[in-house]
Amino acid sequence: MSASLANLSQWTLPQWLQSESNTVKTFDRSYIVLALSMYMIGLIMVASSSMPVAERLFSNPFHFIIRHSIYIVLSLIVAGFALRIPMHRWHKYSGNLLLLAIILLIVVLVVGRSVNGSTRWIAIGPITIQAAEPAKLFFFCYLSAYLVRRRDEVMENIKGFAKPLVVFGALGALLLMQPDLGTIIVMFVTTFGLLFLAGAKLWQFIAIAGVGVSLLSMLAYFSPYRWARVTGFLDPWKDPFGSGYQLTQSLMAYGRGEVFGQGLGNSVQKLEYLPEAHTDFVMAVLAEEFGFIGISVILLLSMTLVFKALLLGRKAVNQEKYFEGFFAYAIGIWFCFQAAVNIGASAGIVPTKGLTMPLISYGGSSMIIMTLAVVILIRIDHEIRLQSMQATSRVTSHDKSAKKKRSKVKKTELIEGEND
């Protein structure tokens, strides 16, 4: 039995998906259900929201639909390979992954392609890579490994707390050169959330968080286009055809959606009134076509995934699998904040930050990296279950051995008694 349990970690994806009653469930299948549900909703909404702009730009209304479908297929292929990577390898090569993230952020500044004034994409033939997306995942992997090595130092003094912030500062400086303030804010919030969960002292957390918020506020204040976004968010109707144009169009979409929406395909704002309707503002089109009910379904799916990630992190930490636990925490915080900012920006709750909706918005780099994050959660859950099964197997084997030994002793005593 122990041999068969050892082979569980080598199962391939098709075997993992078996659902026969006699098959041992070695991971939580609800992760796949959640991810596939969001894939399908995203594909439908990208199809609905992108046709007008695709027809104008490429004379092919299915251009973005085809590409988004390819991204989903690529994500599933990456998932199939990533599922076989044990977590100890992520831990071992976390420093190398951080170095790769830094290299990508430098390369994009040198040879990157500029779109709308931002240099964020590395073009490799027909493929474009948004360097900030893998940088987020790789940095969180490094940070999780750091907290395993230096957890006591983080809990005891300011030095251990500040060291990862130096690395974050270096990545932040490279991201500002693109510029990409949205990614910096996501990394900032996730970093401080993870440090807090790792046991950093509250006064350290509040002090450095205050400094970080002040610096981010200054970055917005002293940058004209960022400040225009902030002021436009506060009162978009003051300049509805200028700085507030995108948000006013998004708010109109939300208003037309009401409770049940106008129906799939009946959005007016997607007819090139709302810019970036299939990427950053896909949730506005969803709100117009499916109303409050549609947005609630997306929030329910996203929050379920987030809560499962946080609960998985706690379970891993309780079993002293600290790297896996911190990594799961980081993914949960990251998903939660990015989804909240994306929906909040389209609803006028927070300033526009250009962040995609995880697993739903159009964008290949985001889709693949978010899928990889879900795969990591599946792998963590698999290894925890495997560890529990092996422990149960050892206890069962020990009990059987002890029972057999007691039976043998009792039998010997009976034979001796008969001889007497």
C-alpha positions, 0 to 999 in steps of 0.5 A: 500500500505504501508503494502505491501511495508513493506513486500518487505524486507521479499521477498525470492529469487524466488520472487525477480527473478520474471520479470512480467511487473506488478512486482515492481523491488526492486533490480538491476537484472544486478548484478545476470546477471554479477555474473552468467556470470562470474560463467559460464565462470569460470566453463568452464575455470576451466574445460578446464585448470584443466583436465591434472593435475586432471588426474595425481593427482587423476586419474579423469580428472573431479575432479576439475570440480566437486568440482568447481560445488559444490562450485558454488552450495554452493555459491548460497545457501549461497546467498539465506540465505544472501539476507534475512539479513538486512544491519543493522545486518551487521552494528550491528555485525561488531565487532563480525565479526572482532573478528571471523576473528581474531580467524580464522587467529589464528586457521589456524596458530595452526591447519592449513594445509600447502600447498607449504610452506604456512599455510592458510587452515583450514581442516574440513573433506572434506571441507577446509576454507582459513581463509584470505578470510572471514577475508577480508570481515569481516574487510571491514565490521568493517571498514565501521561501524567504519567510520560511528561512527568516520567519523568526527574524521577521517576527523579532526585529525590523531588519527581517521585516525590511529585507523583502521590502528592499527586493520589492523596491527594486522590482517596483522601480523597474515597474515604474519605468514601464510605467505600471503602478497597478502591478506595484499596488497589487504586489505592495498589498500582497507583500504586507498581507503576507508579512502580517500573516507570517507574524510581523509586529503590528507597529512595524506593519503600520509604520512601514505601510504608512510610509508605503501609502504615502509614497504611492500617493506622492507618485500619483500626485506628481504624475499628471496622468495618474492625478487625472485618473484620481480626480476623474474617479472622484467626479467623472461627470465633471469632464465626461468627454475627457478624463472621466470618459471611460468611467462614465461609459462604464457607469452607464453600462452598470446603470442599464444592467439593473438587476437582470441585465439587458441579455447576452449580446445586447450591450450598447456600451461595447459598441466602441463607446466604452474603451477596453471593453474586452480587457480592463472593463469586461465586467462593465459589459457583463453588468450591462448584459447580466445585471446585478445577478451576473456580477454577483455570480462572478463575485461568488466564484472569485471569493470562493476561490480566494477563501479556499486559497486562504483556508489551504494556506492555514491548513498547510501552516498547521501541518508545518508546511510553511512554504506551501502555506505562505505561497497559498496565502499570497495567491489568495490575497493577490486574487482577492485584491486584483479582482476587487480593484478590477470590479471596483474600477469599473464600478467607480469605487476605486481609480482605474488601474489597468488590472485584468479580472483573474481568469476572465479578462482578455490577455494571454500572459494574465490568463496563463499566470493566473492558471499557474497560480491555481495549479499551484493551489491544486498541487499544495492541496495534493501534497497535503492530502498525500502526506495525510494518507501516508501518515494514516497508512503508517499508523494502520500498518503499525496497528496491524503489526502490534495486533499481530504481535499481541495475537502471537504472544497470546497464542504462545501463552495458550500453548504453554498453558496447555503444556503445563 
